[in-house]
């Protein structure tokens, strides 16, 4: 495995630093960092690489299963995201309708004190 920026093979696994690392891990990719140019990049995890380089990965069924697994994971992520957004909007709506709103007063409705 080589760095995509400088081409050197002196790389190491990088520590998780943000939400994107978790998302990439769901897709089967791991964060790496080049020790020479300090470039950070994503590459399939070591176990995934070994499996891909084996003779089994050349079979069409394995590739189709990986594609289906990634597609299923993406569907789940999208479903969770939609649920979170809709639940948040519902909570904001409930908060809005449950608050007491003071009646609006108009100067014309109150009349003048001389009447």
N, CA, C and O atoms as a GROMACS GRO file, in nm:
protein
  460
    1UNK      N    1   0.085  -0.117   0.000
    1UNK     CA    2   0.000   0.000   0.000
    1UNK      C    3   0.090   0.123   0.000
    1UNK      O    4   0.185   0.131   0.078
    2UNK      N    5   0.060   0.218  -0.087
    2UNK     CA    6   0.140   0.339  -0.100
    2UNK      C    7   0.055   0.463  -0.076
    2UNK      O    8  -0.068   0.460  -0.092
    3UNK      N    9   0.121   0.571  -0.038
    3UNK     CA   10   0.053   0.700  -0.020
    3UNK      C   11   0.007   0.751  -0.156
    3UNK      O   12   0.085   0.750  -0.251
    4UNK      N   13  -0.119   0.797  -0.166
    4UNK     CA   14  -0.166   0.849  -0.295
    4UNK      C   15  -0.103   0.984  -0.330
    4UNK      O   16  -0.104   1.022  -0.447
    5UNK      N   17  -0.048   1.057  -0.232
    5UNK     CA   18   0.009   1.189  -0.260
    5UNK      C   19   0.154   1.180  -0.305
    5UNK      O   20   0.191   1.238  -0.407
    6UNK      N   21   0.238   1.107  -0.229
    6UNK     CA   22   0.381   1.104  -0.261
    6UNK      C   23   0.429   0.969  -0.312
    6UNK      O   24   0.539   0.960  -0.366
    7UNK      N   25   0.350   0.864  -0.298
    7UNK     CA   26   0.386   0.734  -0.349
    7UNK      C   27   0.473   0.651  -0.256
    7UNK      O   28   0.508   0.538  -0.291
    8UNK      N   29   0.509   0.703  -0.141
    8UNK     CA   30   0.594   0.628  -0.047
    8UNK      C   31   0.512   0.520   0.021
    8UNK      O   32   0.390   0.530   0.032
    9UNK      N   33   0.581   0.415   0.068
    9UNK     CA   34   0.512   0.305   0.134
    9UNK      C   35   0.523   0.313   0.286
    9UNK      O   36   0.481   0.220   0.356
   10UNK      N   37   0.577   0.419   0.338
   10UNK     CA   38   0.594   0.437   0.482
   10UNK      C   39   0.467   0.501   0.539
   10UNK      O   40   0.461   0.622   0.560
   11UNK      N   41   0.365   0.417   0.564
   11UNK     CA   42   0.237   0.468   0.614
   11UNK      C   43   0.201   0.397   0.743
   11UNK      O   44   0.257   0.292   0.776
   12UNK      N   45   0.108   0.456   0.815
   12UNK     CA   46   0.059   0.398   0.940
   12UNK      C   47  -0.089   0.423   0.950
   12UNK      O   48  -0.143   0.509   0.880
   13UNK      N   49  -0.157   0.348   1.038
   13UNK     CA   50  -0.299   0.374   1.063
   13UNK      C   51  -0.312   0.504   1.139
   13UNK      O   52  -0.231   0.534   1.227
   14UNK      N   53  -0.412   0.581   1.106
   14UNK     CA   54  -0.436   0.709   1.170
   14UNK      C   55  -0.544   0.695   1.277
   14UNK      O   56  -0.634   0.612   1.264
   15UNK      N   57  -0.535   0.775   1.381
   15UNK     CA   58  -0.635   0.773   1.487
   15UNK      C   59  -0.765   0.837   1.437
   15UNK      O   60  -0.763   0.924   1.350
   16UNK      N   61  -0.877   0.793   1.493
   16UNK     CA   62  -1.006   0.853   1.458
   16UNK      C   63  -1.009   0.996   1.509
   16UNK      O   64  -0.971   1.024   1.622
   17UNK      N   65  -1.056   1.085   1.423
   17UNK     CA   66  -1.058   1.225   1.463
   17UNK      C   67  -1.195   1.292   1.448
   17UNK      O   68  -1.220   1.393   1.514
   18UNK      N   69  -1.282   1.239   1.365
   18UNK     CA   70  -1.412   1.304   1.349
   18UNK      C   71  -1.517   1.202   1.304
   18UNK      O   72  -1.489   1.083   1.297
   19UNK      N   73  -1.636   1.250   1.275
   19UNK     CA   74  -1.748   1.165   1.239
   19UNK      C   75  -1.725   1.092   1.108
   19UNK      O   76  -1.778   0.984   1.086
   20UNK      N   77  -1.645   1.151   1.020
   20UNK     CA   78  -1.622   1.090   0.889
   20UNK      C   79  -1.551   0.955   0.904
   20UNK      O   80  -1.574   0.864   0.825
   21UNK      N   81  -1.464   0.944   1.005
   21UNK     CA   82  -1.394   0.818   1.027
   21UNK      C   83  -1.493   0.705   1.057
   21UNK      O   84  -1.477   0.593   1.007
   22UNK      N   85  -1.594   0.733   1.137
   22UNK     CA   86  -1.695   0.632   1.168
   22UNK      C   87  -1.775   0.594   1.043
   22UNK      O   88  -1.808   0.477   1.022
   23UNK      N   89  -1.806   0.694   0.963
   23UNK     CA   90  -1.880   0.669   0.839
   23UNK      C   91  -1.797   0.584   0.743
   23UNK      O   92  -1.848   0.489   0.684
   24UNK      N   93  -1.670   0.617   0.728
   24UNK     CA   94  -1.581   0.541   0.640
   24UNK      C   95  -1.562   0.398   0.692
   24UNK      O   96  -1.552   0.305   0.612
   25UNK      N   97  -1.559   0.381   0.823
   25UNK     CA   98  -1.544   0.248   0.882
   25UNK      C   99  -1.665   0.161   0.848
   25UNK      O  100  -1.651   0.040   0.826
   26UNK      N  101  -1.784   0.222   0.844
   26UNK     CA  102  -1.903   0.147   0.803
   26UNK      C  103  -1.891   0.099   0.659
   26UNK      O  104  -1.943  -0.007   0.624
   27UNK      N  105  -1.822   0.175   0.578
   27UNK     CA  106  -1.802   0.137   0.438
   27UNK      C  107  -1.685   0.042   0.419
   27UNK      O  108  -1.655   0.002   0.307
   28UNK      N  109  -1.618   0.007   0.530
   28UNK     CA  110  -1.508  -0.088   0.522
   28UNK      C  111  -1.374  -0.026   0.492
   28UNK      O  112  -1.282  -0.094   0.445
   29UNK      N  113  -1.360   0.105   0.518
   29UNK     CA  114  -1.234   0.173   0.490
   29UNK      C  115  -1.175   0.228   0.620
   29UNK      O  116  -1.248   0.267   0.711
   30UNK      N  117  -1.043   0.230   0.626
   30UNK     CA  118  -0.970   0.272   0.745
   30UNK      C  119  -0.886   0.396   0.711
   30UNK      O  120  -0.838   0.410   0.598
   31UNK      N  121  -0.867   0.485   0.809
   31UNK     CA  122  -0.785   0.605   0.789
   31UNK      C  123  -0.638   0.570   0.807
   31UNK      O  124  -0.600   0.501   0.902
   32UNK      N  125  -0.555   0.618   0.715
   32UNK     CA  126  -0.411   0.599   0.721
   32UNK      C  127  -0.343   0.734   0.705
   32UNK      O  128  -0.403   0.830   0.655
   33UNK      N  129  -0.216   0.742   0.748
   33UNK     CA  130  -0.138   0.866   0.733
   33UNK      C  131   0.002   0.830   0.685
   33UNK      O  132   0.063   0.734   0.733
   34UNK      N  133   0.050   0.908   0.590
   34UNK     CA  134   0.186   0.889   0.539
   34UNK      C  135   0.285   0.953   0.637
   34UNK      O  136   0.264   1.066   0.682
   35UNK      N  137   0.390   0.880   0.670
   35UNK     CA  138   0.490   0.934   0.763
   35UNK      C  139   0.582   1.035   0.696
   35UNK      O  140   0.648   1.114   0.765
   36UNK      N  141   0.589   1.036   0.565
   36UNK     CA  142   0.678   1.128   0.494
   36UNK      C  143   0.610   1.262   0.468
   36UNK      O  144   0.662   1.367   0.508
   37UNK      N  145   0.494   1.260   0.401
   37UNK     CA  146   0.428   1.386   0.364
   37UNK      C  147   0.313   1.423   0.458
   37UNK      O  148   0.253   1.530   0.441
   38UNK      N  149   0.281   1.338   0.555
   38UNK     CA  150   0.176   1.362   0.655
   38UNK      C  151   0.036   1.367   0.594
   38UNK      O  152  -0.058   1.413   0.660
   39UNK      N  153   0.020   1.321   0.471
   39UNK     CA  154  -0.111   1.318   0.406
   39UNK      C  155  -0.198   1.212   0.472
   39UNK      O  156  -0.152   1.102   0.500
   40UNK      N  157  -0.324   1.244   0.496
   40UNK     CA  158  -0.420   1.151   0.555
   40UNK      C  159  -0.514   1.104   0.445
   40UNK      O  160  -0.563   1.186   0.366
   41UNK      N  161  -0.540   0.973   0.439
   41UNK     CA  162  -0.624   0.918   0.334
   41UNK      C  163  -0.695   0.793   0.386
   41UNK      O  164  -0.661   0.739   0.491
   42UNK      N  165  -0.795   0.749   0.310
   42UNK     CA  166  -0.873   0.631   0.346
   42UNK      C  167  -0.842   0.518   0.248
   42UNK      O  168  -0.825   0.540   0.128
   43UNK      N  169  -0.836   0.398   0.302
   43UNK     CA  170  -0.805   0.280   0.223
   43UNK      C  171  -0.879   0.163   0.285
   43UNK      O  172  -0.906   0.166   0.405
   44UNK      N  173  -0.914   0.062   0.208
   44UNK     CA  174  -0.984  -0.053   0.269
   44UNK      C  175  -0.905  -0.109   0.387
   44UNK      O  176  -0.782  -0.110   0.385
   45UNK      N  177  -0.976  -0.156   0.489
   45UNK     CA  178  -0.912  -0.209   0.609
   45UNK      C  179  -0.824  -0.327   0.573
   45UNK      O  180  -0.842  -0.388   0.467
   46UNK      N  181  -0.728  -0.361   0.660
   46UNK     CA  182  -0.630  -0.465   0.632
   46UNK      C  183  -0.698  -0.599   0.606
   46UNK      O  184  -0.660  -0.669   0.512
   47UNK      N  185  -0.796  -0.636   0.686
   47UNK     CA  186  -0.869  -0.760   0.664
   47UNK      C  187  -0.941  -0.760   0.530
   47UNK      O  188  -0.948  -0.861   0.461
   48UNK      N  189  -0.994  -0.645   0.496
   48UNK     CA  190  -1.062  -0.630   0.368
   48UNK      C  191  -0.963  -0.644   0.253
   48UNK      O  192  -0.995  -0.705   0.151
   49UNK      N  193  -0.842  -0.588   0.270
   49UNK     CA  194  -0.740  -0.599   0.166
   49UNK      C  195  -0.699  -0.745   0.145
   49UNK      O  196  -0.686  -0.790   0.031
   50UNK      N  197  -0.679  -0.817   0.254
   50UNK     CA  198  -0.639  -0.956   0.244
   50UNK      C  199  -0.747  -1.038   0.173
   50UNK      O  200  -0.717  -1.123   0.089
   51UNK      N  201  -0.871  -1.010   0.206
   51UNK     CA  202  -0.982  -1.082   0.144
   51UNK      C  203  -0.992  -1.047  -0.004
   51UNK      O  204  -1.019  -1.134  -0.087
   52UNK      N  205  -0.971  -0.919  -0.037
   52UNK     CA  206  -0.979  -0.878  -0.177
   52UNK      C  207  -0.865  -0.936  -0.259
   52UNK      O  208  -0.883  -0.968  -0.377
   53UNK      N  209  -0.748  -0.951  -0.198
   53UNK     CA  210  -0.633  -1.003  -0.271
   53UNK      C  211  -0.635  -1.154  -0.283
   53UNK      O  212  -0.557  -1.210  -0.360
   54UNK      N  213  -0.722  -1.221  -0.210
   54UNK     CA  214  -0.729  -1.367  -0.219
   54UNK      C  215  -0.803  -1.407  -0.346
   54UNK      O  216  -0.865  -1.324  -0.412
   55UNK      N  217  -0.795  -1.534  -0.378
   55UNK     CA  218  -0.862  -1.584  -0.497
   55UNK      C  219  -1.014  -1.578  -0.485
   55UNK      O  220  -1.084  -1.571  -0.586
   56UNK      N  221  -1.066  -1.579  -0.362
   56UNK     CA  222  -1.211  -1.576  -0.343
   56UNK      C  223  -1.271  -1.445  -0.388
   56UNK      O  224  -1.385  -1.441  -0.435
   57UNK      N  225  -1.195  -1.337  -0.375
   57UNK     CA  226  -1.249  -1.205  -0.410
   57UNK      C  227  -1.268  -1.190  -0.559
   57UNK      O  228  -1.343  -1.102  -0.603
   58UNK      N  229  -1.202  -1.273  -0.637
   58UNK     CA  230  -1.216  -1.262  -0.782
   58UNK      C  231  -1.350  -1.317  -0.830
   58UNK      O  232  -1.391  -1.291  -0.943
   59UNK      N  233  -1.417  -1.391  -0.744
   59UNK     CA  234  -1.547  -1.445  -0.783
   59UNK      C  235  -1.650  -1.333  -0.786
   59UNK      O  236  -1.645  -1.240  -0.706
   60UNK      N  237  -1.741  -1.343  -0.876
   60UNK     CA  238  -1.842  -1.240  -0.893
   60UNK      C  239  -1.934  -1.230  -0.772
   60UNK      O  240  -1.978  -1.120  -0.737
   61UNK      N  241  -1.964  -1.341  -0.708
   61UNK     CA  242  -2.057  -1.342  -0.595
   61UNK      C  243  -2.007  -1.259  -0.479
   61UNK      O  244  -2.087  -1.193  -0.412
   62UNK      N  245  -1.877  -1.260  -0.453
   62UNK     CA  246  -1.822  -1.182  -0.342
   62UNK      C  247  -1.836  -1.034  -0.370
   62UNK      O  248  -1.871  -0.957  -0.280
   63UNK      N  249  -1.808  -0.994  -0.493
   63UNK     CA  250  -1.820  -0.853  -0.528
   63UNK      C  251  -1.965  -0.806  -0.518
   63UNK      O  252  -1.992  -0.695  -0.472
   64UNK      N  253  -2.057  -0.890  -0.562
   64UNK     CA  254  -2.198  -0.855  -0.556
   64UNK      C  255  -2.243  -0.842  -0.411
   64UNK      O  256  -2.318  -0.751  -0.377
   65UNK      N  257  -2.197  -0.934  -0.324
   65UNK     CA  258  -2.234  -0.926  -0.183
   65UNK      C  259  -2.179  -0.801  -0.119
   65UNK      O  260  -2.248  -0.736  -0.040
   66UNK      N  261  -2.053  -0.764  -0.151
   66UNK     CA  262  -1.995  -0.641  -0.095
   66UNK      C  263  -2.076  -0.519  -0.140
   66UNK      O  264  -2.103  -0.429  -0.060
   67UNK      N  265  -2.114  -0.516  -0.267
   67UNK     CA  266  -2.192  -0.406  -0.318
   67UNK      C  267  -2.327  -0.398  -0.247
   67UNK      O  268  -2.372  -0.290  -0.209
   68UNK      N  269  -2.391  -0.514  -0.230
   68UNK     CA  270  -2.521  -0.517  -0.162
   68UNK      C  271  -2.509  -0.476  -0.016
   68UNK      O  272  -2.596  -0.406   0.036
   69UNK      N  273  -2.399  -0.519   0.049
   69UNK     CA  274  -2.380  -0.481   0.189
   69UNK      C  275  -2.363  -0.330   0.202
   69UNK      O  276  -2.423  -0.267   0.289
   70UNK      N  277  -2.280  -0.271   0.114
   70UNK     CA  278  -2.261  -0.126   0.118
   70UNK      C  279  -2.392  -0.053   0.088
   70UNK      O  280  -2.423   0.049   0.151
   71UNK      N  281  -2.467  -0.104  -0.006
   71UNK     CA  282  -2.595  -0.042  -0.041
   71UNK      C  283  -2.692  -0.049   0.077
   71UNK      O  284  -2.762   0.047   0.106
   72UNK      N  285  -2.694  -0.164   0.146
   72UNK     CA  286  -2.781  -0.181   0.263
   72UNK      C  287  -2.739  -0.087   0.375
   72UNK      O  288  -2.824  -0.028   0.442
   73UNK      N  289  -2.608  -0.072   0.396
   73UNK     CA  290  -2.558   0.019   0.500
   73UNK      C  291  -2.598   0.162   0.467
   73UNK      O  292  -2.641   0.237   0.555
   74UNK      N  293  -2.583   0.201   0.341
   74UNK     CA  294  -2.620   0.337   0.301
   74UNK      C  295  -2.770   0.361   0.321
   74UNK      O  296  -2.810   0.468   0.365
   75UNK      N  297  -2.852   0.262   0.288
   75UNK     CA  298  -2.996   0.277   0.311
   75UNK      C  299  -3.027   0.297   0.458
   75UNK      O  300  -3.111   0.379   0.494
   76UNK      N  301  -2.959   0.221   0.543
   76UNK     CA  302  -2.982   0.235   0.687
   76UNK      C  303  -2.939   0.372   0.736
   76UNK      O  304  -3.008   0.433   0.816
   77UNK      N  305  -2.826   0.420   0.690
   77UNK     CA  306  -2.778   0.553   0.730
   77UNK      C  307  -2.876   0.660   0.687
   77UNK      O  308  -2.907   0.750   0.764
   78UNK      N  309  -2.925   0.649   0.564
   78UNK     CA  310  -3.023   0.748   0.515
   78UNK      C  311  -3.151   0.740   0.594
   78UNK      O  312  -3.209   0.843   0.629
   79UNK      N  313  -3.198   0.619   0.625
   79UNK     CA  314  -3.320   0.603   0.703
   79UNK      C  315  -3.305   0.663   0.842
   79UNK      O  316  -3.396   0.730   0.892
   80UNK      N  317  -3.192   0.641   0.905
   80UNK     CA  318  -3.168   0.698   1.039
   80UNK      C  319  -3.162   0.849   1.030
   80UNK      O  320  -3.218   0.918   1.116
   81UNK      N  321  -3.096   0.903   0.928
   81UNK     CA  322  -3.087   1.048   0.913
   81UNK      C  323  -3.225   1.110   0.892
   81UNK      O  324  -3.257   1.213   0.952
   82UNK      N  325  -3.307   1.048   0.809
   82UNK     CA  326  -3.443   1.099   0.786
   82UNK      C  327  -3.523   1.092   0.915
   82UNK      O  328  -3.596   1.185   0.947
   83UNK      N  329  -3.511   0.983   0.989
   83UNK     CA  330  -3.582   0.969   1.116
   83UNK      C  331  -3.540   1.078   1.214
   83UNK      O  332  -3.626   1.138   1.279
   84UNK      N  333  -3.411   1.104   1.226
   84UNK     CA  334  -3.363   1.206   1.319
   84UNK      C  335  -3.416   1.344   1.280
   84UNK      O  336  -3.459   1.420   1.367
   85UNK      N  337  -3.412   1.376   1.152
   85UNK     CA  338  -3.461   1.506   1.106
   85UNK      C  339  -3.611   1.520   1.133
   85UNK      O  340  -3.656   1.622   1.184
   86UNK      N  341  -3.688   1.417   1.098
   86UNK     CA  342  -3.833   1.424   1.119
   86UNK      C  343  -3.868   1.429   1.268
   86UNK      O  344  -3.959   1.502   1.308
   87UNK      N  345  -3.798   1.352   1.349
   87UNK     CA  346  -3.822   1.354   1.493
   87UNK      C  347  -3.790   1.491   1.551
   87UNK      O  348  -3.862   1.540   1.638
   88UNK      N  349  -3.682   1.553   1.504
   88UNK     CA  350  -3.647   1.688   1.551
   88UNK      C  351  -3.753   1.790   1.512
   88UNK      O  352  -3.792   1.874   1.593
   89UNK      N  353  -3.800   1.782   1.388
   89UNK     CA  354  -3.905   1.874   1.344
   89UNK      C  355  -4.034   1.853   1.423
   89UNK      O  356  -4.102   1.949   1.458
   90UNK      N  357  -4.067   1.729   1.451
   90UNK     CA  358  -4.185   1.700   1.531
   90UNK      C  359  -4.170   1.757   1.672
   90UNK      O  360  -4.266   1.814   1.726
   91UNK      N  361  -4.053   1.744   1.731
   91UNK     CA  362  -4.028   1.801   1.863
   91UNK      C  363  -4.040   1.952   1.864
   91UNK      O  364  -4.097   2.009   1.956
   92UNK      N  365  -3.986   2.016   1.761
   92UNK     CA  366  -3.999   2.162   1.752
   92UNK      C  367  -4.146   2.203   1.734
   92UNK      O  368  -4.190   2.302   1.793
   93UNK      N  369  -4.220   2.129   1.655
   93UNK     CA  370  -4.362   2.158   1.636
   93UNK      C  371  -4.439   2.143   1.767
   93UNK      O  372  -4.520   2.230   1.801
   94UNK      N  373  -4.414   2.035   1.842
   94UNK     CA  374  -4.482   2.016   1.970
   94UNK      C  375  -4.446   2.127   2.069
   94UNK      O  376  -4.531   2.175   2.144
   95UNK      N  377  -4.320   2.166   2.069
   95UNK     CA  378  -4.278   2.274   2.159
   95UNK      C  379  -4.349   2.404   2.124
   95UNK      O  380  -4.391   2.478   2.213
   96UNK      N  381  -4.362   2.430   1.994
   96UNK     CA  382  -4.428   2.553   1.951
   96UNK      C  383  -4.576   2.556   1.990
   96UNK      O  384  -4.625   2.658   2.038
   97UNK      N  385  -4.647   2.446   1.969
   97UNK     CA  386  -4.791   2.448   1.998
   97UNK      C  387  -4.820   2.435   2.147
   97UNK      O  388  -4.932   2.466   2.189
   98UNK      N  389  -4.726   2.390   2.227
   98UNK     CA  390  -4.752   2.375   2.370
   98UNK      C  391  -4.719   2.501   2.450
   98UNK      O  392  -4.753   2.508   2.569
   99UNK      N  393  -4.656   2.598   2.389
   99UNK     CA  394  -4.624   2.722   2.460
   99UNK      C  395  -4.746   2.813   2.462
   99UNK      O  396  -4.825   2.816   2.368
  100UNK      N  397  -4.760   2.887   2.572
  100UNK     CA  398  -4.867   2.986   2.581
  100UNK      C  399  -4.822   3.112   2.508
  100UNK      O  400  -4.717   3.169   2.537
  101UNK      N  401  -4.904   3.154   2.414
  101UNK     CA  402  -4.874   3.274   2.338
  101UNK      C  403  -4.968   3.384   2.388
  101UNK      O  404  -5.090   3.366   2.386
  102UNK      N  405  -4.914   3.499   2.431
  102UNK     CA  406  -5.002   3.609   2.478
  102UNK      C  407  -5.082   3.664   2.360
  102UNK      O  408  -5.032   3.668   2.248
  103UNK      N  409  -5.204   3.706   2.386
  103UNK     CA  410  -5.285   3.762   2.278
  103UNK      C  411  -5.223   3.893   2.228
  103UNK      O  412  -5.166   3.970   2.306
  104UNK      N  413  -5.234   3.916   2.101
  104UNK     CA  414  -5.180   4.040   2.044
  104UNK      C  415  -5.282   4.150   2.064
  104UNK      O  416  -5.402   4.130   2.041
  105UNK      N  417  -5.234   4.266   2.107
  105UNK     CA  418  -5.326   4.378   2.130
  105UNK      C  419  -5.308   4.480   2.019
  105UNK      O  420  -5.196   4.512   1.978
  106UNK      N  421  -5.421   4.530   1.971
  106UNK     CA  422  -5.419   4.635   1.868
  106UNK      C  423  -5.468   4.764   1.931
  106UNK      O  424  -5.553   4.760   2.019
  107UNK      N  425  -5.416   4.876   1.889
  107UNK     CA  426  -5.455   5.006   1.944
  107UNK      C  427  -5.601   5.038   1.908
  107UNK      O  428  -5.667   5.107   1.985
  108UNK      N  429  -5.652   4.992   1.796
  108UNK     CA  430  -5.789   5.020   1.756
  108UNK      C  431  -5.889   4.943   1.841
  108UNK      O  432  -5.997   4.994   1.868
  109UNK      N  433  -5.856   4.822   1.884
  109UNK     CA  434  -5.946   4.742   1.962
  109UNK      C  435  -5.963   4.795   2.104
  109UNK      O  436  -6.069   4.776   2.164
  110UNK      N  437  -5.863   4.860   2.157
  110UNK     CA  438  -5.868   4.902   2.297
  110UNK      C  439  -5.954   5.028   2.316
  110UNK      O  440  -6.004   5.052   2.426
  111UNK      N  441  -5.972   5.106   2.215
  111UNK     CA  442  -6.053   5.228   2.228
  111UNK      C  443  -5.975   5.339   2.298
  111UNK      O  444  -5.870   5.315   2.357
  112UNK      N  445  -6.028   5.459   2.289
  112UNK     CA  446  -5.959   5.573   2.354
  112UNK      C  447  -6.013   5.592   2.494
  112UNK      O  448  -6.128   5.554   2.518
  113UNK      N  449  -5.938   5.647   2.586
  113UNK     CA  450  -5.984   5.663   2.724
  113UNK      C  451  -6.092   5.771   2.739
  113UNK      O  452  -6.155   5.778   2.844
  114UNK      N  453  -6.116   5.854   2.638
  114UNK     CA  454  -6.214   5.961   2.648
  114UNK      C  455  -6.355   5.913   2.621
  114UNK      O  456  -6.449   5.989   2.645
  115UNK      N  457  -6.376   5.795   2.575
  115UNK     CA  458  -6.510   5.750   2.540
  115UNK      C  459  -6.592   5.710   2.656
  115UNK      O  460  -6.707   5.670   2.639
   0.00000   0.00000   0.00000
